[in-house]
Amino acid sequence: MTIPEISFPNEDKDFIKNPYPYLKELREEYPIHYDKSSGLNLITQFEDVKDIQKSKNFISSEPQDYTKDADEKLINPKDYDYFWKTEEFNLLNLEGNIHDELRGLVAKAFLNRQVQELRPFMENKSKELLDKVNRGSFDLLADYAQPYSIAVIGELLGVPKEDYDKFLYWSHAIVKMYDLKVSDESAAEAESAAKDFYIYMNNLIDEKNKNPQNDMISRLSQVSENNQQLTKDQIICTVILLLNAGHEATVNTIGNSIVALLLNNISTKNLNHDFDIKKIIEELIRWDSPLQFFQRWVLEDTELSGIKLPKNSKIAMLLGSANRDETAFKNPEKIDFERKNLNHTSFGGGVHFCLGAHLARLELEVSLENLFKNEINLISDPERTGAFGIRGFKKINVSI
C-alpha cells in the first residue's frame, strides 16, 4: 500500500490553535502519512505509537548509513557545534548499552525519595508566587508557572538563584530546535544559548566537584557503577534534558491545563476535592499534550498496521493525535476525570519512558492543588506560541 503524501500544516495559525480536528482526519483516513516538507512518516494512531515506543526496531539515534531524503528540510543538529555538545549524550538520543549504562547512572542520582524531598520547597514556592500576583489580572505563565518551574529545577540541580533567569532564557531558546521546521534565526539563537549554557555548566560542575552539596549536579558528578562515572559532557547533556523536559513541559502542562478547563467550562475551584488529583493530571496531559511529536528512525525493514516502512526511513509519532484516538479512549474529545484508561503516550514508553515523570507529576500535583484553591477566569483569548512540537501559549491573562 502506498503511503499518502501531504504537506503537514504545522505553520498554519488555525492548525496551531487547534490541531486536533485535522489530526482526527488523518487518523481516520490512513494510519501513516508522508510529510513532503520534513521527510517524516507521520504515525497518528494510538496502538502504532505505543508499539513504536516499546519496539527495538525504531531507534532515536540517526543510523550511520542514513541518507537524507531529497525533500527533507529538517536541520541536522550535528551542524551546530554547541547545540550538539548538549545533545550528544541526551538519553533520548541514545540506544543499546550506552543508553542503559548512562540511564542507570542518572537514575541512581535521581531517586524518587530525593524528588519527594522537594515537596515542601514546591509548596512554599507555589504559595509565595500566588500570594504576590495581582489577583485582578496576571499572566499565568510569566508570573507563576515559569518562575515556579525554573525554581524547582534550580533547587533540584543546585543552581544559584541569581542564575535562574539565565536558565529560563537558555531553555526557551534551545527548545526551538525541537520543532518540525526550524528557522535559521531560531537555530542561531539556540546555538548561541547552547554555547553559553555549556560554558556555564562546565564551570558549575567544577565547583560542585570541589564542594559537593545535596543537589543533583553534585550527585551526577559523584555517582558510579562498576568503576564507571559520568563524564562532564554526559552530565551537561543530562542537565539540559532535565531543564528542557522538566521545565518546558511543566510550564506548558500548567498553561494548557488551566486553559483547557476554562474553555470547557470546568470550574477550577476545589476541583481536586471532587476528583483524584492524579487522574486530573493524567487526563489533562492526554487531552492537550505539551509534547506533540517524537522522531525515530526505522532500524530494519518493518511493517506497521500492514504498511511497509523501509530501513532508515524516518517517522514521527504524533503523540497528541494518539492521545485523541477513539479506538483507545472513549469520547476522547471530552475531558473526563473518571476515565478508566489513563495510559496516554506523552511520557513515552519502553527504555525511553520519561526518566523525570516522577518529578513532573509531583510538580504538577503541588502546583494544581494550590491553583485549585481559586476560581480562575480568562481575561482574554490566549495566543499560542506558534510551535507545533512543544505546545504551549505565549501568554495567559487570568484573574483569580
Secondary structure, DSSP 8 states (H G I E B T S, - for coil): ----EE---TT-HHHHH--HHHHHHHHHH-SEEEETTTTEEEE--HHHHHHHHH-TTEESS--TT----TT-----GGGSHHHHHTTTT-GGG--HHHHHHHHHHHHHTS-HHHHHTTHHHHHHHHHHHHHHS-TTSEEIIIIIIHHHHHHHHHHHHT--GGGHHHHHHHHHHHGGGGSSS--HHHHHHHHHHHHHHHHHHHHHHHHHHHS--SSHHHHHHH-EETTEE--HHHHHHHHHHIIIIIIIHHHHHHHHHHHHHHHTT---TTHHHHS-HHHHHHHHHHHT-SB-EEEEEESS-EEETTEEE-TT-EEEEEHHHHTT-TTTSSSTTS--TT-S----STT--GGGS-TTHHHHHHHHHHHHHHHTTS--EESS--EE-S-SSB--EEE-EEE-
